[in-house]
Amino acid sequence: MKIHVDEENLLDEEQKAKLVALMRKHDDIFSLGDTDIGLCTLIKHRVDLLYDVPFQQRHRRIPPTMIDQVLVLV
């Protein structure tokens, strides 16, 4: 996984290296994408949203190798 840090050059090289090392050490707690929200079962919590309207994404084609799996779910 490629980690991009400090694109505005606010950190020196030692700080960047420490930050990257910290992120690699705890890579299991960082999101890998916009919909990768994870799961927490350690404490009871809730997420309060500003808007209850779901976000929309464009429709994506189903890969031919997955069509049988999708049809089973329908």
GIDA-V931897 format. One record per backbone hydrogen bond with DSSP energy under -0.5 kcal/mol. CO is the residue of the C=O (numbers start at 1). NH is the residue of the N-H. Records with the same first field share a line. If there is no record, write none. Layout:
CO=NH + NH
//
This chain:
2=4
3=5
6=9
12=16
13=17
14=18
15=19
16=20
17=21
18=22
19=23
20=24
21=25
22=26
24=27
26=29
27=30
33=36
35=37
46=48
47=49
52=54
63=66 + 67
64=67
66=70
67=71
68=72
69=73
70=74
//
